[in-house]
């Protein structure tokens, strides 16, 4: 029997209902639609989970298969690659297929893309490098499951495993920056902001799709959106969508692993905090000890509440999602884990009150990752992994 520790919760009294000056980006979707395999990811209604949690309606935006990869990260990596290479070229390009885009960027020569990653972002950068005929060098922490390392290597990237965590991998990748090596990070630091900003803009496609899908279903807009938080790039995209002056409006709940609660501790302190301990959660895609320099101002004003959960909550959420037909990896289940924690545990009462969470609430949950380690998923959930949920092979050719 799983013992579920009480979650750590925080209500952000500084959060605003609307944030002046925010503009929702429109261009990323036009880029994504021309990439191989683009289609809106599913929005899945989960009435049984809604009843179990005591909310009016629950939808899961399922990013377990996005543009041929088992996570949403391709949206940010692809758009950032497109913007940085277009700027280097010095003019816009006409293209309809990925081969045409690669040909348009060919005058730049065979550049190298570098990134630090816990898995999904690095694989997305490696995939874009392969599609565009570029090289990729991806740095990874030494506590990452071998399956994640192998998946990136299968994209044709050079993988460098280093001692330390995600932050150390990002630092090492940044050292490669040069005229012929572009650092494509999803987190920002002083003096490095343009590319992470484009990564964040790329994630806007998720929320535009979800709003359109809800409208098509006659379901109305969500009252609460639950977002997994690592460095904060995805959360910043959600804030930009829902809290812009012309946005649809919603309360935003961020979810972090207990050992990687850098945004929660930053909100408590009133400034960005670097965690002084290792980040070791099975929710590997969220194992960051430092908020993004770029995302922080939005996180501070846009997240209405935070919850930090133990790995056991993620395991329980993976099982709940599997029973509902959603094939979520450990990181992908994090948002539901946080929602389940605040609904089931007395410690969540202040957050429920702050979000107005109750039997009439319409809740949107993001599932950001599918299966990256089939054996681990089967062991945790007790289900065999469906063939369609396994990461696609990447041995040569354009995906």
C-alpha positions as CSV (number, residue, x, y, z in Angstrom):
1,X,0.0,0.0,0.0
2,X,1.3,3.5,-0.9
3,X,1.7,5.9,2.0
4,X,1.0,9.4,0.7
5,X,2.8,12.1,2.6
6,X,0.9,15.4,3.2
7,X,1.7,17.9,0.4
8,X,3.5,21.1,0.9
9,X,1.2,24.0,-0.2
10,X,1.4,27.7,-0.7
11,X,-1.2,30.3,-1.6
12,X,0.3,33.2,-3.6
13,X,-1.4,36.3,-2.3
14,X,0.6,38.4,-4.7
15,X,-1.0,36.8,-7.7
16,X,-3.0,39.0,-10.1
17,X,-6.2,38.1,-12.0
18,X,-4.8,39.9,-15.0
19,X,-1.3,41.0,-15.7
20,X,-0.9,44.2,-17.7
21,X,1.2,44.2,-20.9
22,X,0.9,40.5,-21.7
23,X,0.4,39.6,-25.4
24,X,-0.6,36.1,-26.5
25,X,1.8,35.0,-29.3
26,X,0.1,34.0,-32.6
27,X,3.0,32.8,-34.8
28,X,4.1,29.5,-33.1
29,X,1.0,27.6,-34.3
30,X,1.6,28.6,-37.9
31,X,5.1,27.2,-37.6
32,X,4.0,24.0,-35.8
33,X,1.3,23.3,-38.4
34,X,4.0,22.8,-41.1
35,X,6.1,20.4,-39.0
36,X,6.0,16.6,-39.8
37,X,3.1,14.9,-38.0
38,X,1.4,18.0,-36.6
39,X,-2.1,17.5,-35.1
40,X,-3.8,18.9,-32.0
41,X,-3.2,16.6,-29.1
42,X,-6.3,15.1,-27.5
43,X,-8.4,16.8,-24.8
44,X,-9.9,14.0,-22.7
45,X,-12.9,14.4,-20.4
46,X,-12.5,12.4,-17.2
47,X,-15.9,12.4,-15.4
48,X,-15.0,9.6,-13.0
49,X,-11.9,11.4,-11.9
50,X,-13.9,14.6,-11.6
51,X,-16.5,12.9,-9.3
52,X,-13.7,11.3,-7.3
53,X,-12.1,14.7,-6.7
54,X,-15.3,16.5,-6.0
55,X,-15.1,18.9,-9.0
56,X,-17.7,19.7,-11.7
57,X,-15.6,18.7,-14.7
58,X,-12.1,17.5,-15.4
59,X,-10.3,17.6,-18.7
60,X,-6.8,16.3,-19.4
61,X,-4.8,17.9,-22.3
62,X,-2.8,14.8,-23.3
63,X,0.7,15.8,-24.5
64,X,2.0,12.2,-24.3
65,X,2.5,12.1,-28.1
66,X,3.4,15.5,-29.7
67,X,5.1,15.8,-33.1
68,X,6.4,12.3,-32.9
69,X,7.9,12.6,-29.4
70,X,6.5,11.5,-26.0
71,X,6.2,15.0,-24.5
72,X,5.2,18.6,-25.3
73,X,8.8,19.9,-25.5
74,X,9.0,19.8,-29.3
75,X,6.7,22.8,-29.4
76,X,9.2,25.0,-27.7
77,X,12.4,23.6,-29.2
78,X,11.0,23.7,-32.8
79,X,9.8,27.3,-32.5
80,X,13.1,28.5,-30.9
81,X,15.1,26.8,-33.6
82,X,13.0,28.4,-36.3
83,X,13.4,31.9,-34.7
84,X,17.1,31.8,-34.0
85,X,18.0,30.4,-37.4
86,X,15.8,32.8,-39.2
87,X,17.5,35.7,-37.3
88,X,20.9,34.3,-38.3
89,X,19.8,34.1,-41.9
90,X,18.6,37.7,-41.8
91,X,15.3,37.3,-43.5
92,X,12.1,35.3,-43.4
93,X,11.9,32.1,-45.4
94,X,9.1,30.5,-47.5
95,X,8.5,26.9,-46.7
96,X,5.8,24.3,-46.5
97,X,7.7,21.1,-45.5
98,X,10.6,20.4,-43.2
99,X,12.8,19.6,-46.2
100,X,12.1,23.0,-47.6
101,X,13.0,24.6,-44.2
102,X,16.2,22.6,-44.0
103,X,17.1,23.8,-47.5
104,X,16.4,27.4,-46.6
105,X,18.8,27.2,-43.6
106,X,21.5,25.3,-45.5
107,X,23.5,28.5,-46.3
108,X,24.2,28.8,-42.5
109,X,26.3,25.6,-42.7
110,X,26.2,22.6,-40.4
111,X,25.7,24.3,-37.0
112,X,25.7,22.6,-33.6
113,X,22.8,22.8,-31.1
114,X,23.6,22.4,-27.4
115,X,21.3,21.9,-24.5
116,X,21.2,20.7,-20.9
117,X,18.3,18.4,-20.1
118,X,16.6,15.8,-17.9
119,X,15.4,14.2,-21.1
120,X,12.5,15.6,-23.1
121,X,13.8,19.0,-24.0
122,X,17.1,17.6,-25.0
123,X,15.5,15.0,-27.2
124,X,13.4,17.7,-28.9
125,X,16.5,19.8,-29.6
126,X,18.2,16.7,-31.0
127,X,15.2,15.9,-33.2
128,X,15.2,19.4,-34.6
129,X,19.0,19.1,-35.3
130,X,18.4,15.9,-37.2
131,X,15.5,17.3,-39.2
132,X,17.5,20.3,-40.2
133,X,20.7,18.6,-41.0
134,X,22.5,20.0,-37.9
135,X,24.6,18.4,-35.1
136,X,23.5,18.3,-31.4
137,X,25.5,18.0,-28.2
138,X,23.2,17.2,-25.2
139,X,24.3,17.3,-21.6
140,X,22.5,15.1,-19.1
141,X,22.7,14.5,-15.3
142,X,24.1,11.2,-14.2
143,X,21.0,10.2,-12.3
144,X,18.9,9.9,-15.5
145,X,17.4,6.5,-16.5
146,X,19.4,4.9,-19.3
147,X,16.2,4.8,-21.5
148,X,16.2,8.6,-21.7
149,X,19.9,8.8,-22.6
150,X,19.4,6.1,-25.3
151,X,16.4,8.0,-26.8
152,X,18.5,11.1,-27.3
153,X,21.5,9.2,-28.7
154,X,19.1,7.5,-31.2
155,X,18.3,11.0,-32.6
156,X,22.0,11.1,-33.7
157,X,23.0,13.5,-31.0
158,X,26.2,13.4,-29.0
159,X,25.2,12.8,-25.4
160,X,27.5,13.9,-22.5
161,X,26.6,12.6,-19.1
162,X,27.9,14.7,-16.2
163,X,28.1,14.5,-12.4
164,X,25.4,16.7,-10.9
165,X,21.8,17.6,-11.7
166,X,19.8,19.5,-14.3
167,X,21.3,22.9,-13.4
168,X,24.8,21.6,-13.8
169,X,23.9,20.1,-17.2
170,X,22.6,23.5,-18.3
171,X,25.8,25.2,-17.2
172,X,27.9,22.8,-19.1
173,X,25.9,23.1,-22.3
174,X,26.2,26.9,-22.1
175,X,30.0,26.7,-22.2
176,X,29.8,25.5,-25.8
177,X,28.2,28.8,-27.1
178,X,30.1,30.1,-30.2
179,X,29.6,31.3,-33.7
180,X,29.0,27.7,-34.8
181,X,27.2,26.4,-31.7
182,X,23.8,27.6,-30.6
183,X,22.7,27.0,-27.0
184,X,19.0,26.1,-27.0
185,X,18.0,26.2,-23.4
186,X,14.5,26.2,-22.0
187,X,15.7,28.2,-19.0
188,X,17.1,31.8,-18.9
189,X,19.8,33.6,-17.0
190,X,21.1,37.1,-17.0
191,X,22.2,37.9,-20.6
192,X,20.5,34.9,-22.1
193,X,16.8,35.4,-22.6
194,X,15.8,35.5,-26.3
195,X,15.9,31.7,-27.0
196,X,14.1,30.7,-23.7
197,X,11.5,33.4,-24.5
198,X,10.9,31.7,-27.9
199,X,10.7,28.3,-26.2
200,X,8.0,29.6,-23.9
201,X,6.1,31.2,-26.8
202,X,6.2,27.8,-28.6
203,X,4.3,26.3,-25.7
204,X,1.4,28.6,-26.4
205,X,0.1,26.2,-29.0
206,X,-1.0,23.8,-26.1
207,X,-3.4,26.4,-24.6
208,X,-4.7,27.7,-27.9
209,X,-5.6,24.2,-28.9
210,X,-7.2,23.4,-25.5
211,X,-9.4,26.5,-25.6
212,X,-10.6,25.7,-29.1
213,X,-11.3,22.1,-28.2
214,X,-13.3,23.1,-25.1
215,X,-15.3,25.6,-27.2
216,X,-16.0,22.9,-29.9
217,X,-17.2,20.6,-27.1
218,X,-19.5,23.3,-25.7
219,X,-17.7,22.9,-22.4
220,X,-16.9,26.5,-21.6
221,X,-13.6,27.8,-20.3
222,X,-11.7,26.2,-17.3
223,X,-11.9,27.8,-13.9
224,X,-8.7,26.2,-12.7
225,X,-5.6,25.1,-14.8
226,X,-3.1,22.7,-13.2
227,X,0.4,23.0,-14.5
228,X,3.6,21.0,-13.7
229,X,6.4,23.4,-12.9
230,X,10.2,22.8,-13.6
231,X,12.1,26.0,-14.4
232,X,8.8,27.7,-15.1
233,X,8.7,28.0,-18.9
234,X,5.5,26.1,-19.4
235,X,3.9,27.9,-16.5
236,X,4.9,31.2,-18.0
237,X,3.2,30.2,-21.2
238,X,0.0,29.3,-19.3
239,X,0.1,32.6,-17.4
240,X,0.5,34.5,-20.7
241,X,-2.5,32.8,-22.2
242,X,-4.9,32.9,-19.3
243,X,-3.9,36.2,-17.6
244,X,-3.4,38.5,-20.5
245,X,-5.9,41.3,-20.7
246,X,-7.7,39.5,-23.6
247,X,-7.1,36.0,-22.2
248,X,-9.8,33.6,-21.1
249,X,-9.0,34.0,-17.3
250,X,-8.5,31.1,-14.9
251,X,-6.9,30.3,-11.5
252,X,-3.5,28.6,-12.0
253,X,-2.1,25.9,-9.7
254,X,1.5,25.0,-10.1
255,X,2.8,21.5,-9.1
256,X,6.4,20.6,-8.2
257,X,8.2,17.6,-6.7
258,X,9.1,17.9,-3.1
259,X,12.8,17.7,-3.8
260,X,12.6,20.3,-6.7
261,X,10.3,23.0,-5.2
262,X,12.4,25.9,-6.3
263,X,9.4,28.0,-7.5
264,X,7.5,27.4,-4.2
265,X,10.5,28.4,-2.1
266,X,11.1,31.4,-4.4
267,X,7.5,32.6,-3.9
268,X,7.9,32.2,-0.1
269,X,11.1,34.2,-0.2
270,X,9.9,36.9,-2.6
271,X,12.9,36.4,-4.9
272,X,14.4,33.5,-6.9
273,X,15.9,30.8,-4.7
274,X,18.5,28.2,-5.6
275,X,17.7,24.9,-3.7
276,X,20.7,23.8,-1.7
277,X,19.9,20.1,-2.0
278,X,19.8,17.6,-5.0
279,X,16.7,17.1,-7.1
280,X,16.0,13.4,-7.1
281,X,12.3,13.0,-8.0
282,X,11.1,10.3,-10.4
283,X,9.3,13.3,-12.0
284,X,12.6,13.8,-13.8
285,X,11.4,16.5,-16.2
286,X,10.7,18.8,-13.2
287,X,14.1,18.2,-11.4
288,X,15.2,21.9,-11.4
289,X,16.8,23.7,-8.5
290,X,16.6,27.2,-10.0
291,X,13.6,29.1,-11.5
292,X,14.2,30.5,-15.0
293,X,15.4,34.1,-14.8
294,X,12.9,35.0,-17.6
295,X,9.9,33.2,-16.2
296,X,10.2,34.4,-12.6
297,X,8.4,37.7,-12.9
298,X,5.4,36.0,-14.5
299,X,5.5,33.1,-11.9
300,X,5.5,35.6,-9.1
301,X,2.4,37.5,-10.4
302,X,0.6,34.7,-12.2
303,X,0.6,31.5,-10.1
304,X,-2.3,31.6,-7.7
305,X,-1.1,28.6,-5.7
306,X,1.6,25.9,-5.5
307,X,1.7,22.4,-4.3
308,X,4.8,20.2,-3.8
309,X,4.2,16.4,-3.8
310,X,6.2,13.3,-3.1
311,X,6.9,10.7,-5.7
312,X,4.2,8.5,-4.2
313,X,1.6,11.0,-5.3
314,X,3.0,10.8,-8.9
315,X,2.8,7.0,-8.8
316,X,-0.9,7.2,-7.7
317,X,-1.7,9.7,-10.4
318,X,0.0,7.5,-13.1
319,X,-2.3,4.7,-12.1
320,X,-5.4,7.0,-12.1
321,X,-4.6,8.3,-15.5
322,X,-3.9,4.8,-16.9
323,X,-7.3,3.7,-15.6
324,X,-8.8,6.7,-17.5
325,X,-7.0,5.7,-20.7
326,X,-4.3,8.4,-20.5
327,X,-0.8,6.9,-20.8
328,X,1.3,9.3,-18.6
329,X,4.9,9.0,-17.5
330,X,6.1,10.1,-14.1
331,X,6.5,13.8,-15.1
332,X,3.3,13.7,-17.1
333,X,1.3,12.7,-14.1
334,X,2.6,15.4,-11.9
335,X,-0.2,17.9,-12.5
336,X,-2.9,15.4,-11.6
337,X,-0.8,14.3,-8.6
338,X,-0.9,17.9,-7.3
339,X,-4.6,18.2,-7.9
340,X,-5.3,14.8,-6.1
341,X,-3.1,15.9,-3.2
342,X,-4.9,19.2,-2.5
343,X,-8.3,17.5,-2.9
344,X,-7.6,14.4,-0.8
345,X,-5.4,15.8,2.0
346,X,-6.5,18.3,4.7
347,X,-3.4,20.3,4.0
348,X,-4.9,21.3,0.7
349,X,-7.8,23.2,2.2
350,X,-6.2,26.7,1.9
351,X,-5.4,26.1,-1.8
352,X,-8.9,24.8,-2.5
353,X,-10.3,27.9,-1.0
354,X,-8.0,30.2,-2.9
355,X,-8.8,28.6,-6.2
356,X,-12.5,28.4,-5.5
357,X,-12.2,24.7,-6.1
358,X,-15.5,22.9,-5.6
359,X,-18.3,20.9,-7.2
360,X,-19.0,23.5,-9.9
361,X,-15.3,24.0,-10.9
362,X,-14.2,23.2,-14.4
363,X,-10.6,22.0,-14.2
364,X,-8.0,21.6,-17.0
365,X,-5.0,19.3,-16.2
366,X,-1.9,19.1,-18.3
367,X,-0.3,15.7,-19.0
368,X,3.0,16.7,-20.3
369,X,4.8,13.4,-20.9
370,X,4.0,9.9,-22.1
371,X,6.0,6.8,-21.7
372,X,9.8,7.3,-21.7
373,X,10.6,4.1,-19.9
374,X,8.2,1.3,-20.8
375,X,9.4,-1.1,-18.2
376,X,9.0,1.4,-15.4
377,X,5.6,2.5,-16.6
378,X,4.3,-1.1,-16.7
379,X,5.8,-1.8,-13.2
380,X,4.1,1.2,-11.7
381,X,0.7,1.0,-13.3
382,X,0.3,-2.8,-13.6
383,X,-0.8,-2.4,-17.3
384,X,1.1,-3.5,-20.4
385,X,2.4,-0.6,-22.4
386,X,0.2,-0.1,-25.5
387,X,2.3,-0.3,-28.7
388,X,1.0,3.2,-29.7
389,X,2.4,4.7,-26.5
390,X,6.0,3.6,-27.1
391,X,8.4,6.3,-28.4
392,X,8.8,6.0,-32.1
393,X,12.1,4.6,-33.5
394,X,14.5,7.2,-34.8
395,X,16.9,5.3,-36.9
396,X,17.6,7.6,-39.8
397,X,15.4,9.6,-42.1
398,X,13.1,12.5,-41.4
399,X,10.4,11.9,-38.8
